[in-house]
Amino acid sequence: MDTTGVIVEYNPFHNGHLYQINQIKEKYPDTTIIALMSGQFLQRGIPAALDKESRTEQALQSGVDLIVELPVAFSVQPADLFAQGAIKLLAGLKITRLVFGAEHPDLDFMTIATEIQTLDSEFNQFNETYATQYQRAVFEKTGVQINRPNDLLGLAYAEACVAEKTEIQLCPIQRIEADYHETKFVDTQKITSATAIRLAVQHQESIVEVVPNQTRLDSENERWTDWTDFWPYLRYQLSLSTPGQLSSIYGMSEGIEYRLLQQYEKLPDEANFDDWVQAVKSKRVTYTKISRLATYILLQIKQNEIDKQYKQPYYHVLGFSKKGQTLLNHLKKVVPYPILTKISKKDKEGLYQLDYRAGIIYGLVSHKKSDLFRRPKQIN
């Protein structure tokens, strides 16, 4: 059975994503498209603007056949661990190929990944970020400069494929028109970044030209969230925590828990999330790293919970088309990990415990219940 995987956030689903789906359908007309989609919290350490149920609906209406949740233990991670978790799940789903956007799709990601297997992952220049040191090491090893966000993620996918010993075919396609970090768009644009769309919604500007109809409807009828909404809950955690307690949170290293609390205690009452992050960040500690740590603190994630997830993955099905349902019935017989279609009390206290917690905390802001006893979304 021919299947095409995409690893996505859809934050929100926009015309660039629709272009990718249409490209897949054009090149592989008989394929079934599986989207492995981050849940309520995303790779760069931010809450999703819209809940995963809304984004599932957007994806289904735009041609995706099967949407499976990327667990929070994998989704809120640096590129290498993000890719490692995602590829492990997709390899288990027996996908034929992985399609992803890249700034330079002509790069031979698999060859580069094979060449850098011996790179030392421990970089000790404390006045530079890990990403800067990694990119320099890749260039010195291969002579290839890779420094654009989607190219780097593509290389991470390739490295994960090499480590997983999977035969997944990597199929990068050219990102068009919009830059990943674009924050504004003009009336003539049909494709822009998810960041620009979220900012436009925040400023009550029209997004009708850059998103499919379902996303437009959600921009009018659903509550969109960001860290501003979750800041009071994070402040609560920071206010009650000692450095020793914070040190038990996943991702804490090099004594950063002291800096997180010291800078928090200096903040005026009217300070917001960005004020805190800007106070904490340094040449070594990036905005994104602090945002991820903030998510770990908010969700009270511990190292053993992350370890458990990598050792015992699972598939939580968020939605499917008729074609996707046919594939799902086949996959139930061949996948190596449990498939959850309806979260039970046993699941929320066991395999699904961490993602269930993430859903509860996200619901404090969205005011929508998720997960427990919910069935996957279906379209014909």
C-alpha positions as CSV (number, residue, x, y, z in Angstrom):
1,M,0.0,0.0,0.0
2,D,1.5,3.3,-1.1
3,T,1.5,5.9,1.8
4,T,3.0,9.4,2.1
5,G,3.9,10.8,5.4
6,V,4.2,14.5,6.4
7,I,5.3,15.8,9.8
8,V,3.4,18.9,10.6
9,E,2.1,21.4,13.1
10,Y,-0.6,23.2,11.0
11,N,-0.4,26.2,13.2
12,P,-2.7,26.9,11.4
13,F,-3.3,25.0,8.1
14,H,-2.6,27.5,5.3
15,N,-2.2,27.7,1.5
16,G,1.4,26.6,1.7
17,H,0.3,23.4,3.4
18,L,-2.4,23.0,0.8
19,Y,0.2,23.4,-2.0
20,Q,2.2,20.6,-0.4
21,I,-0.8,18.3,-0.2
22,N,-1.7,19.1,-3.8
23,Q,1.8,18.4,-4.9
24,I,1.7,15.0,-3.3
25,K,-1.6,14.1,-4.9
26,E,-0.3,15.2,-8.3
27,K,3.0,13.2,-8.0
28,Y,1.5,10.2,-6.3
29,P,-2.2,10.0,-7.3
30,D,-2.7,6.6,-5.7
31,T,-1.1,7.4,-2.3
32,T,-2.8,7.8,1.1
33,I,-1.5,10.8,3.0
34,I,-0.7,10.4,6.7
35,A,-0.1,13.6,8.7
36,L,1.8,13.2,12.0
37,M,0.7,16.4,13.7
38,S,1.9,18.0,16.9
39,G,-0.8,18.2,19.6
40,Q,-1.5,21.2,21.9
41,F,2.2,22.3,22.3
42,L,4.7,22.7,19.5
43,Q,8.3,22.3,18.5
44,R,9.5,25.8,19.3
45,G,8.0,25.7,22.8
46,I,4.7,27.5,22.0
47,P,1.1,26.5,22.6
48,A,-0.8,25.8,19.4
49,A,-2.9,28.8,18.3
50,L,-5.8,26.5,17.7
51,D,-6.5,23.2,19.5
52,K,-5.6,19.9,17.7
53,E,-9.2,19.1,16.9
54,S,-9.7,22.3,14.9
55,R,-6.4,21.7,13.1
56,T,-7.4,18.1,12.4
57,E,-10.6,19.4,10.7
58,Q,-8.6,21.9,8.6
59,A,-6.3,19.1,7.4
60,L,-9.1,16.7,6.6
61,Q,-11.0,19.3,4.7
62,S,-7.9,20.0,2.6
63,G,-7.1,16.4,1.5
64,V,-5.2,14.7,4.3
65,D,-6.4,11.1,4.8
66,L,-5.2,10.2,8.3
67,I,-4.0,12.4,11.1
68,V,-2.1,10.9,14.0
69,E,-0.9,13.0,17.0
70,L,2.8,13.5,17.5
71,P,3.1,13.1,21.3
72,V,4.2,16.1,23.4
73,A,7.3,14.2,24.5
74,F,8.4,14.3,20.8
75,S,6.8,17.5,19.6
76,V,8.4,20.0,22.1
77,Q,12.0,19.2,21.3
78,P,15.1,20.4,19.4
79,A,15.2,19.3,15.8
80,D,17.2,16.1,16.4
81,L,14.9,14.7,19.1
82,F,11.8,16.0,17.3
83,A,12.9,14.1,14.2
84,Q,13.9,11.0,16.1
85,G,10.5,10.6,17.7
86,A,8.6,11.4,14.5
87,I,10.6,9.0,12.3
88,K,10.2,6.2,14.8
89,L,6.5,6.6,14.6
90,L,6.4,6.9,10.8
91,A,8.7,3.9,10.3
92,G,6.2,1.9,12.4
93,L,3.4,3.1,10.1
94,K,5.3,1.6,7.2
95,I,5.1,4.8,5.1
96,T,6.6,4.7,1.6
97,R,8.0,8.2,1.6
98,L,8.3,11.4,3.7
99,V,7.5,14.6,2.0
100,F,8.7,17.9,3.6
101,G,9.4,21.5,2.5
102,A,13.0,22.6,2.2
103,E,14.7,25.8,1.1
104,H,17.1,23.7,-0.9
105,P,15.3,20.5,-2.0
106,D,18.2,19.5,-4.3
107,L,20.4,18.7,-1.3
108,D,21.1,15.0,-0.8
109,F,20.0,14.8,2.8
110,M,20.6,11.1,3.2
111,T,24.2,11.2,1.9
112,I,25.0,14.2,4.2
113,A,23.4,12.4,7.1
114,T,25.5,9.3,6.5
115,E,28.7,11.4,6.3
116,I,28.1,13.1,9.6
117,Q,27.3,10.0,11.7
118,T,30.6,10.3,13.5
119,L,30.1,14.0,14.5
120,D,30.5,14.5,18.2
121,S,27.2,15.8,19.5
122,E,28.8,17.4,22.6
123,F,29.9,20.9,21.7
124,N,31.6,22.9,24.4
125,Q,31.9,26.5,23.1
126,F,29.8,28.1,25.9
127,N,29.6,31.5,24.1
128,E,27.7,29.9,21.1
129,T,24.5,28.0,20.7
130,Y,24.4,24.3,20.0
131,A,22.8,25.1,16.6
132,T,25.7,27.4,15.6
133,Q,28.3,24.8,16.6
134,Y,26.4,22.0,14.9
135,Q,26.1,23.9,11.6
136,R,29.8,24.7,11.5
137,A,30.7,21.1,12.3
138,V,28.5,19.9,9.4
139,F,30.1,22.3,7.0
140,E,33.6,21.3,8.1
141,K,32.8,17.6,7.7
142,T,30.9,17.8,4.3
143,G,31.6,21.2,2.8
144,V,27.8,21.8,2.6
145,Q,26.4,24.9,4.3
146,I,23.0,24.1,5.9
147,N,21.6,26.9,8.0
148,R,18.0,27.4,6.9
149,P,15.2,26.1,9.3
150,N,13.6,23.6,7.0
151,D,16.9,22.4,5.5
152,L,18.1,21.7,9.0
153,L,14.9,19.8,9.9
154,G,15.3,17.8,6.7
155,L,18.8,16.8,7.7
156,A,17.5,15.9,11.1
157,Y,14.9,13.6,9.4
158,A,17.7,12.0,7.4
159,E,19.8,11.4,10.5
160,A,16.9,9.8,12.2
161,C,16.2,7.6,9.2
162,V,19.9,6.5,9.3
163,A,19.7,5.8,13.0
164,E,16.3,3.9,12.7
165,K,17.6,1.9,9.7
166,T,14.4,2.6,7.8
167,E,13.9,2.6,4.1
168,I,11.6,5.6,4.1
169,Q,12.3,7.7,0.9
170,L,12.9,11.3,1.6
171,C,11.2,13.7,-0.9
172,P,11.9,17.3,-0.2
173,I,9.9,19.9,-2.2
174,Q,10.7,23.6,-2.7
175,R,9.2,26.0,-0.2
176,I,7.6,28.7,-2.3
177,E,6.9,32.4,-1.8
178,A,6.9,32.7,2.0
179,D,9.9,32.7,4.3
180,Y,9.7,30.6,7.4
181,H,10.1,33.7,9.7
182,E,7.9,36.1,7.6
183,T,5.8,38.3,9.9
184,K,3.7,40.2,7.3
185,F,2.2,39.7,4.0
186,V,0.7,41.9,1.3
187,D,-2.7,41.7,-0.4
188,T,-1.3,40.0,-3.5
189,Q,0.2,37.1,-1.7
190,K,-1.5,33.7,-1.7
191,I,1.1,32.0,0.5
192,T,2.6,33.3,3.7
193,S,4.1,31.9,6.9
194,A,2.0,30.6,9.8
195,T,3.6,33.2,12.0
196,A,2.3,36.0,9.7
197,I,-1.2,34.5,9.8
198,R,-1.2,34.3,13.6
199,L,-0.1,37.9,13.9
200,A,-2.8,39.0,11.3
201,V,-5.5,37.2,13.3
202,Q,-4.2,38.8,16.5
203,H,-4.4,42.3,14.9
204,Q,-7.8,41.5,13.4
205,E,-6.6,41.6,9.8
206,S,-8.0,39.6,7.0
207,I,-6.4,36.2,6.2
208,V,-8.9,35.2,3.6
209,E,-6.4,35.2,0.7
210,V,-3.8,33.0,2.4
211,V,-5.7,30.2,4.0
212,P,-8.3,27.6,2.9
213,N,-11.9,28.1,3.9
214,Q,-11.9,26.0,7.1
215,T,-9.0,27.9,8.6
216,R,-10.8,31.2,7.7
217,L,-13.9,30.0,9.5
218,D,-11.8,29.0,12.5
219,S,-10.2,32.5,12.5
220,E,-13.7,33.9,13.0
221,N,-15.3,31.4,15.3
222,E,-12.5,29.8,17.5
223,R,-10.3,31.3,20.2
224,W,-6.7,31.6,19.2
225,T,-4.1,31.3,22.0
226,D,-0.5,32.2,22.6
227,W,1.9,32.4,25.6
228,T,0.1,35.5,26.8
229,D,-2.8,33.3,27.8
230,F,-0.7,30.7,29.6
231,W,1.6,33.2,31.3
232,P,-0.5,33.4,34.5
233,Y,-0.3,29.6,34.9
234,L,3.5,29.6,34.2
235,R,3.9,32.4,36.8
236,Y,2.0,30.3,39.3
237,Q,4.5,27.4,38.8
238,L,7.6,29.7,38.9
239,S,6.3,31.5,42.1
240,L,6.0,28.2,43.9
241,S,9.2,26.6,42.7
242,T,12.6,26.4,44.3
243,P,15.8,25.9,42.2
244,G,15.9,22.3,43.5
245,Q,12.3,21.7,42.4
246,L,13.0,23.2,39.0
247,S,16.1,21.1,38.6
248,S,13.8,18.0,38.4
249,I,12.0,19.4,35.4
250,Y,13.1,17.8,32.0
251,G,15.7,19.8,30.1
252,M,17.2,21.7,33.0
253,S,21.0,21.8,32.7
254,E,24.0,23.9,33.5
255,G,22.2,25.5,36.5
256,I,19.7,27.4,34.3
257,E,17.0,26.9,36.9
258,Y,18.7,29.5,39.0
259,R,18.7,32.1,36.1
260,L,15.1,31.3,35.3
261,L,14.0,32.1,38.9
262,Q,16.4,35.0,39.5
263,Q,15.1,36.8,36.4
264,Y,11.5,36.0,37.2
265,E,11.8,37.4,40.7
266,K,13.1,40.7,39.2
267,L,10.2,41.2,36.9
268,P,7.6,43.9,37.7
269,D,4.0,42.8,38.2
270,E,3.0,44.0,34.7
271,A,5.7,42.0,32.9
272,N,4.7,39.4,30.3
273,F,6.1,36.2,29.0
274,D,8.3,37.9,26.4
275,D,9.8,40.2,29.1
276,W,10.8,37.1,31.1
277,V,12.3,35.3,28.2
278,Q,14.3,38.4,27.1
279,A,15.6,38.8,30.6
280,V,16.8,35.1,30.7
281,K,18.2,34.7,27.2
282,S,21.9,34.9,26.4
283,K,24.3,34.0,23.5
284,R,24.2,30.4,24.8
285,V,20.6,30.1,25.8
286,T,18.2,31.0,23.0
287,Y,14.6,32.3,23.0
288,T,13.4,28.9,21.7
289,K,15.2,26.9,24.3
290,I,13.7,29.0,27.1
291,S,10.2,28.6,25.5
292,R,10.7,24.9,25.6
293,L,11.8,24.9,29.2
294,A,8.7,27.1,29.9
295,T,6.5,24.4,28.4
296,Y,8.2,21.7,30.4
297,I,7.6,23.7,33.6
298,L,4.0,24.5,32.7
299,L,3.3,20.8,32.1
300,Q,5.6,19.7,34.9
301,I,7.4,17.2,32.6
302,K,10.0,15.0,34.2
303,Q,12.9,13.1,32.5
304,N,11.4,9.7,33.3
305,E,8.2,10.6,31.4
306,I,10.2,11.5,28.3
307,D,12.3,8.3,28.6
308,K,9.1,6.3,28.9
309,Q,7.6,7.8,25.7
310,Y,10.7,7.0,23.6
311,K,10.7,3.4,24.9
312,Q,7.0,2.9,24.5
313,P,5.5,5.0,21.6
314,Y,1.9,4.8,20.6
315,Y,-0.4,6.2,17.9
316,H,-3.3,8.5,18.9
317,V,-5.6,8.8,15.9
318,L,-7.1,12.3,15.6
319,G,-9.1,12.0,12.4
320,F,-9.4,10.2,9.0
321,S,-11.2,10.2,5.7
322,K,-12.8,7.1,4.2
323,K,-9.5,6.3,2.5
324,G,-7.7,6.9,5.7
325,Q,-10.0,4.6,7.6
326,T,-9.3,1.8,5.1
327,L,-5.6,2.3,5.7
328,L,-6.1,2.5,9.5
329,N,-7.9,-0.9,9.5
330,H,-4.9,-2.4,7.7
331,L,-2.3,-0.7,10.0
332,K,-3.9,-2.1,13.1
333,K,-2.7,-5.5,12.0
334,V,1.0,-4.5,11.2
335,V,2.1,-1.6,13.4
336,P,4.6,-2.3,16.3
337,Y,3.0,0.2,18.8
338,P,-0.5,0.5,20.3
339,I,-3.1,2.5,18.3
340,L,-5.5,4.6,20.4
341,T,-8.7,5.8,18.8
342,K,-10.6,6.7,21.9
343,I,-8.7,7.7,25.1
344,S,-10.0,5.7,28.1
345,K,-9.4,6.2,31.8
346,K,-6.8,3.5,31.6
347,D,-5.0,5.3,28.8
348,K,-5.0,8.7,30.6
349,E,-3.4,7.1,33.6
350,G,-1.0,5.0,31.5
351,L,0.4,5.4,28.0
352,Y,-1.4,8.7,27.3
353,Q,-0.8,10.3,30.7
354,L,1.6,13.1,29.5
355,D,-0.5,14.1,26.5
356,Y,-3.7,14.0,28.6
357,R,-2.1,16.4,31.1
358,A,-1.1,18.7,28.2
359,G,-4.7,18.7,27.0
360,I,-6.1,19.5,30.5
361,I,-3.7,22.5,30.8
362,Y,-4.4,23.7,27.3
363,G,-8.1,23.5,28.1
364,L,-7.7,26.0,30.9
365,V,-7.3,28.6,28.2
366,S,-9.3,27.1,25.2
367,H,-12.2,26.2,27.5
368,K,-12.6,23.0,25.4
369,K,-12.3,19.5,26.5
370,S,-10.1,17.1,24.6
371,D,-9.1,13.5,24.5
372,L,-11.1,11.5,27.1
373,F,-13.7,9.4,25.3
374,R,-13.5,11.6,22.1
375,R,-13.6,9.7,18.9
376,P,-11.5,10.7,15.8
377,K,-13.0,13.2,13.4
378,Q,-14.3,11.6,10.2
379,I,-15.2,12.9,6.8
380,N,-16.4,11.1,3.7
